[in-house]
Amino acid sequence: MYYSASVPARELYKTRAGTLARSIKKMLFAKLRCSLKKLAIFVRKAHRIPRLYSRGARCKIIYKTQVNNNRTVSDTKRSFYTIHTRPINSIYRRVVEELMVEMHLLSANADFQYDPIYALGVVTAFDRFMLGYAPEADRLSIFNALCKSLEDDPERYKQDAERLESMAGRLSGSELLSWLDRSTSFQDTGDLQASLGAIASNAQFKYSRLFAIGLFSLLEKADPEMVKDQETRNDAVAKISAALHLPEEKVSKDLDLYRSNLEKMAQARIVLQDVIQAERKKREKREAKVTVSPTVDSSDSNN
């Protein structure tokens, strides 16, 4: 950029500083958009029917969904924003809406049945991806609205998730695996094991990514080291998949994607904090300039 020699030095500095600030701001927003695009890849793969089924099979699924639930995704979204009326930060709004759509499509499927492990998956996914959301009261309101928009009870999700986490926290990794394959039982878990038996014996069981996240959360609670090591994690997934008759390859891929996108979301939060800090510094400098200017003007007038 060409500057005239007649431009005062202070004005030239202000111009260059402003250009630099705008460049930094653009760079930070570009990083944030990149992180959100990567996250969008994750959230859409979870429920995008066209990539999973042929056209004929897709039509059957859509018809089966429609005849079992007349509510559309738009109805669910409208209900959600009626219950939770405060705006949601853009980086988190995408997560909330994609989770809402996934839960809606599952609840509309004739083969889907609610179970405690699915509830744990929903609660865990929400808590992990909404980590750092402020204010905290809004985060609670968003979760309640998410469940209520699907005509469900948020307390049921929370209570079932807490009960499973509490149980897993008392067990070792091997004890949990024995409990999941129903070779070992523990006090006050008879109804939970009955649910596991129903899943294993149901040829039409509707597997979901959120169910896999619930299983992962149990393993993580019982033995954090087990899920950190790829070999032991894969062995555990294989045992659970065999015991519950789940598609092992799909469970592994869903969990790898889940863990990968937790990292992406963490990176997006860091970039968002950088943007917020840059904006805060810019605002503070602007306020400081407004405070200093009257003093400078009064000094010039006295001289």
C-alpha positions as CSV (number, residue, x, y, z in Angstrom):
1,M,0.0,0.0,0.0
2,Y,1.3,3.5,-0.9
3,Y,1.3,6.2,1.7
4,S,1.8,9.9,1.0
5,A,4.6,11.6,2.8
6,S,2.1,14.2,4.1
7,V,0.3,11.6,6.2
8,P,1.2,12.1,9.9
9,A,3.2,9.3,11.5
10,R,0.5,8.6,14.1
11,E,-2.2,8.2,11.4
12,L,0.1,5.9,9.4
13,Y,0.6,3.8,12.5
14,K,-3.2,3.6,13.1
15,T,-3.8,2.6,9.5
16,R,-1.3,-0.2,9.6
17,A,-2.4,-1.4,13.1
18,G,-6.0,-1.5,11.9
19,T,-5.0,-3.5,8.8
20,L,-3.0,-6.0,10.9
21,A,-5.9,-6.4,13.4
22,R,-8.4,-7.1,10.5
23,S,-5.9,-9.7,9.1
24,I,-5.6,-11.5,12.4
25,K,-9.4,-11.5,12.8
26,K,-9.9,-12.9,9.3
27,M,-7.3,-15.6,10.0
28,L,-9.0,-16.7,13.3
29,F,-12.5,-16.8,11.8
30,A,-11.1,-18.9,8.9
31,K,-9.7,-21.4,11.4
32,L,-13.0,-21.5,13.1
33,R,-14.9,-22.1,9.9
34,C,-12.5,-24.9,9.0
35,S,-13.1,-26.6,12.3
36,L,-16.8,-26.3,11.9
37,K,-16.7,-27.8,8.4
38,K,-14.8,-30.8,9.8
39,L,-17.3,-31.2,12.5
40,A,-20.2,-31.0,10.0
41,I,-18.7,-34.0,8.2
42,F,-19.0,-36.0,11.4
43,V,-22.5,-35.0,12.4
44,R,-24.1,-35.6,9.0
45,K,-22.5,-39.0,8.4
46,A,-24.3,-40.3,11.4
47,H,-27.8,-40.1,9.9
48,R,-27.5,-39.4,6.2
49,I,-29.6,-42.1,4.5
50,P,-28.5,-41.7,0.9
51,R,-24.9,-42.8,1.7
52,L,-26.1,-45.9,3.5
53,Y,-28.8,-47.4,1.4
54,S,-29.9,-47.8,-2.2
55,R,-32.8,-45.8,-3.6
56,G,-35.3,-48.6,-3.2
57,A,-34.2,-49.4,0.4
58,R,-34.2,-45.7,1.2
59,C,-37.8,-45.3,0.1
60,K,-38.8,-48.2,2.4
61,I,-37.1,-46.6,5.3
62,I,-38.6,-43.2,4.7
63,Y,-42.1,-44.8,4.3
64,K,-41.6,-46.9,7.5
65,T,-40.6,-43.8,9.4
66,Q,-43.5,-41.7,8.2
67,V,-46.2,-44.1,9.0
68,N,-44.9,-44.5,12.6
69,N,-44.4,-40.9,13.3
70,N,-46.3,-38.0,11.7
71,R,-44.0,-35.4,13.3
72,T,-41.3,-34.0,10.9
73,V,-37.8,-32.8,11.7
74,S,-39.2,-29.2,11.2
75,D,-41.8,-29.9,13.8
76,T,-39.2,-31.0,16.3
77,K,-37.0,-28.0,15.6
78,R,-39.9,-25.6,15.9
79,S,-40.8,-27.2,19.3
80,F,-37.2,-27.0,20.5
81,Y,-36.9,-23.2,19.8
82,T,-40.3,-22.7,21.4
83,I,-39.1,-24.3,24.6
84,H,-35.6,-22.8,24.5
85,T,-35.9,-19.2,23.3
86,R,-32.4,-17.8,24.0
87,P,-30.0,-17.7,21.0
88,I,-27.3,-20.5,20.8
89,N,-23.7,-19.8,19.9
90,S,-23.1,-20.8,16.3
91,I,-20.3,-23.3,17.1
92,Y,-22.7,-25.2,19.4
93,R,-25.9,-24.6,17.5
94,R,-24.7,-27.0,14.8
95,V,-24.0,-29.7,17.4
96,V,-27.4,-29.3,19.0
97,E,-29.4,-29.4,15.7
98,E,-27.5,-32.4,14.4
99,L,-28.0,-34.3,17.6
100,M,-31.7,-33.3,17.5
101,V,-32.1,-34.6,14.0
102,E,-30.4,-37.9,14.8
103,M,-32.6,-38.4,17.8
104,H,-35.7,-37.5,15.8
105,L,-34.9,-40.0,13.1
106,L,-34.2,-42.8,15.6
107,S,-37.4,-42.1,17.6
108,A,-39.4,-42.1,14.3
109,N,-38.0,-45.6,13.3
110,A,-40.4,-48.5,14.1
111,D,-37.5,-50.7,15.2
112,F,-36.1,-48.2,17.7
113,Q,-36.6,-48.7,21.4
114,Y,-35.3,-46.5,24.2
115,D,-32.9,-48.1,26.6
116,P,-30.5,-46.9,29.4
117,I,-27.3,-47.3,27.3
118,Y,-28.8,-45.1,24.5
119,A,-29.7,-42.6,27.2
120,L,-26.1,-42.6,28.5
121,G,-24.9,-42.1,24.9
122,V,-27.2,-39.1,24.5
123,V,-26.2,-37.5,27.8
124,T,-22.5,-38.1,27.2
125,A,-22.5,-36.8,23.6
126,F,-24.3,-33.7,24.7
127,D,-22.0,-33.0,27.7
128,R,-18.8,-33.6,25.8
129,F,-19.7,-31.6,22.7
130,M,-21.3,-28.8,24.7
131,L,-18.3,-28.5,27.1
132,G,-17.5,-24.9,27.9
133,Y,-20.9,-23.6,26.9
134,A,-21.8,-20.5,28.9
135,P,-23.9,-19.6,30.7
136,E,-24.3,-23.0,32.4
137,A,-28.1,-22.4,33.0
138,D,-28.5,-22.2,29.2
139,R,-26.8,-25.5,28.7
140,L,-29.3,-27.2,31.0
141,S,-32.2,-25.5,29.3
142,I,-30.9,-26.6,25.9
143,F,-30.7,-30.3,27.0
144,N,-34.2,-30.1,28.5
145,A,-35.6,-28.6,25.4
146,L,-33.8,-31.2,23.2
147,C,-35.6,-34.0,25.0
148,K,-38.9,-32.3,25.4
149,S,-39.0,-31.4,21.7
150,L,-39.0,-35.1,21.0
151,E,-41.8,-35.5,23.5
152,D,-39.6,-37.3,26.0
153,D,-38.6,-36.7,29.6
154,P,-35.1,-35.3,30.2
155,E,-35.1,-36.5,33.8
156,R,-35.4,-40.1,32.5
157,Y,-32.3,-39.7,30.4
158,K,-30.3,-38.1,33.3
159,Q,-31.4,-40.7,35.8
160,D,-30.6,-43.7,33.6
161,A,-27.3,-42.2,32.6
162,E,-26.3,-41.5,36.2
163,R,-27.3,-45.0,37.3
164,L,-25.2,-46.7,34.7
165,E,-22.2,-44.4,35.3
166,S,-22.5,-45.1,39.1
167,M,-22.5,-48.9,38.5
168,A,-19.6,-48.8,36.0
169,G,-17.6,-46.7,38.4
170,R,-17.7,-49.5,41.0
171,L,-16.5,-52.2,38.5
172,S,-13.2,-53.0,36.8
173,G,-13.0,-53.2,33.0
174,S,-13.1,-57.1,33.1
175,E,-16.1,-57.1,35.5
176,L,-18.0,-54.7,33.2
177,L,-17.3,-56.9,30.2
178,S,-18.6,-59.9,32.1
179,W,-21.7,-57.9,33.1
180,L,-22.3,-56.8,29.5
181,D,-22.2,-60.4,28.2
182,R,-24.4,-61.4,31.1
183,S,-22.1,-64.0,32.5
184,T,-21.9,-62.1,35.8
185,S,-24.7,-60.2,37.6
186,F,-24.6,-57.6,40.3
187,Q,-27.1,-56.5,42.9
188,D,-29.8,-54.1,41.8
189,T,-28.9,-54.4,38.1
190,G,-31.4,-57.1,37.2
191,D,-33.6,-54.8,35.1
192,L,-30.5,-53.5,33.3
193,Q,-29.3,-57.0,32.4
194,A,-32.8,-57.9,31.3
195,S,-32.6,-54.9,28.9
196,L,-29.2,-56.2,27.6
197,G,-30.8,-59.7,27.0
198,A,-33.7,-58.1,25.1
199,I,-31.2,-56.3,22.9
200,A,-29.1,-59.4,22.2
201,S,-32.2,-61.5,21.3
202,N,-33.8,-58.8,19.1
203,A,-32.9,-59.4,15.5
204,Q,-34.5,-56.1,14.6
205,F,-32.6,-54.1,17.2
206,K,-32.0,-50.6,15.9
207,Y,-28.3,-49.9,16.5
208,S,-27.2,-46.3,16.6
209,R,-24.1,-44.3,17.1
210,L,-25.5,-42.9,20.3
211,F,-25.8,-46.5,21.7
212,A,-22.1,-47.1,20.8
213,I,-21.2,-43.9,22.7
214,G,-23.1,-45.2,25.7
215,L,-21.1,-48.4,25.6
216,F,-17.8,-46.4,25.3
217,S,-18.8,-44.2,28.3
218,L,-19.3,-47.4,30.4
219,L,-15.8,-48.7,29.4
220,E,-14.3,-45.3,30.0
221,K,-15.9,-45.0,33.5
222,A,-14.8,-48.5,34.5
223,D,-11.3,-48.5,33.1
224,P,-10.0,-45.3,31.5
225,E,-6.8,-47.0,30.4
226,M,-8.7,-49.6,28.5
227,V,-10.2,-47.1,26.1
228,K,-6.9,-45.3,25.6
229,D,-5.0,-48.3,24.3
230,Q,-6.2,-49.2,20.8
231,E,-5.6,-52.9,21.1
232,T,-7.5,-53.4,24.4
233,R,-10.2,-51.0,23.2
234,N,-10.7,-53.1,20.0
235,D,-10.8,-56.3,22.0
236,A,-13.4,-54.9,24.3
237,V,-15.5,-53.7,21.4
238,A,-15.3,-57.1,19.8
239,K,-16.4,-58.9,23.0
240,I,-19.3,-56.5,23.5
241,S,-20.4,-56.7,19.8
242,A,-20.4,-60.5,20.0
243,A,-22.3,-60.6,23.2
244,L,-25.0,-58.2,22.1
245,H,-25.0,-59.2,18.4
246,L,-23.9,-55.7,17.2
247,P,-22.1,-54.9,13.9
248,E,-18.5,-54.8,15.3
249,E,-17.0,-52.9,12.3
250,K,-19.6,-50.2,12.5
251,V,-19.3,-49.9,16.2
252,S,-15.5,-49.5,15.9
253,K,-15.9,-46.9,13.1
254,D,-18.5,-44.9,15.0
255,L,-16.3,-44.8,18.1
256,D,-13.2,-43.8,16.2
257,L,-15.2,-41.0,14.6
258,Y,-16.6,-39.9,17.9
259,R,-13.2,-39.7,19.5
260,S,-11.8,-37.9,16.5
261,N,-14.5,-35.3,16.6
262,L,-14.1,-34.7,20.3
263,E,-10.6,-33.5,19.4
264,K,-11.9,-31.4,16.5
265,M,-14.5,-29.8,18.8
266,A,-11.8,-29.0,21.4
267,Q,-9.7,-27.3,18.6
268,A,-12.8,-25.3,17.6
269,R,-13.3,-24.1,21.2
270,I,-9.6,-23.0,21.3
271,V,-10.1,-21.0,18.1
272,L,-13.3,-19.5,19.4
273,Q,-11.5,-18.4,22.6
274,D,-8.8,-16.8,20.4
275,V,-11.5,-14.8,18.5
276,I,-13.2,-13.8,21.7
277,Q,-9.9,-12.6,23.2
278,A,-9.0,-10.7,20.1
279,E,-12.3,-8.9,20.1
280,R,-12.0,-8.2,23.8
281,K,-8.5,-6.6,23.4
282,K,-9.8,-4.6,20.5
283,R,-12.7,-3.3,22.5
284,E,-10.5,-2.5,25.5
285,K,-8.1,-0.5,23.2
286,R,-11.1,1.4,21.8
287,E,-12.4,2.2,25.2
288,A,-8.9,3.3,26.4
289,K,-8.6,5.6,23.4
290,V,-12.0,7.2,24.2
291,T,-10.8,7.7,27.8
292,V,-7.5,9.3,26.8
293,S,-8.7,11.6,24.0
294,P,-10.5,14.2,26.2
295,T,-7.4,14.5,28.3
296,V,-5.2,15.2,25.3
297,D,-7.7,17.7,23.9
298,S,-7.9,19.6,27.2
299,S,-4.1,19.8,27.3
300,D,-3.9,21.1,23.8
301,S,-6.4,23.8,24.6
302,N,-4.5,25.0,27.7
303,N,-1.4,25.3,25.7
